Amino acid sequence: MSSREQTDAQVAKQLAEKIEREELEKRQALEEGDQEVARKLQVSMVLTTTHLAWRDVSRLRILYSRM
């Protein structure tokens, strides 16, 4: 292999590695974003469930207080 071919092969290898690193970083960023959305949804569901439970408790207190 000539010196030029070796240089071209090395540049191609470096470029491929760079592209792979960038794609990995993008996938990781997307995954982290997905995890953040999932956490927010989970918190929202817990808060909604808690709110509904307290609303039911309040209604029961009102009902029992009328007895």
N, C-alpha and C positions, 0 to 999 in steps of 0.2 A: 504494500500500500504506500502510495506516495505521501509526502509531507502535507500536501494540499488536501488529500483525501482524509488523512488523520485529523487535520485541523477541522475539516468539515464535519467529520464524525463526532469529534469532541463538542463542537458548537451545537450540533443536532442533539446530542445527549444532554447537554446543559439546558437547552431550550425545552426539551421534553420533560426534564426534571422540574424546571421552573413552572411549566404548565400544570404538571401533576400537583405541585405544592399549592398553586393558586386554586386549583379545583378542590383540593382537600380543604383549604381554608374557607372556600365558599360553602362547601357542604357542611362544615362545622358551624359556620355562622348561621346557616339556615336551620340546622338542627337546634342550635341554642335558641334561635328565635321561636322555633316550634315549641321547645320546652318552656319558654317564657309564656307563650300564649296558653299552653296547657296549665301552667301554674295559675295564671290569672283566671282562667275558666274554673279551675278547681276552687279557688278562693271565692269566686263569685257564686258558685253553686253552694258552698258552705254558708256564705252569708245569706243567700236567699232561703236556704233550708232553715237556718237559725231564725231568720225573720218570720217565716211562716209558722215555725214552732211557737215562737213567742206570741204571735198573733192568736194562735189557737189557745194558748195558755190564758191570754187576756180574755178571750171570749168565754172560756170555761169559768174564769173568776167572776165575770159579769153574771153568767147564768147561775152560779152557786150563790152569789150575793143576793140574787132575787128570790131565792128559796126561803 
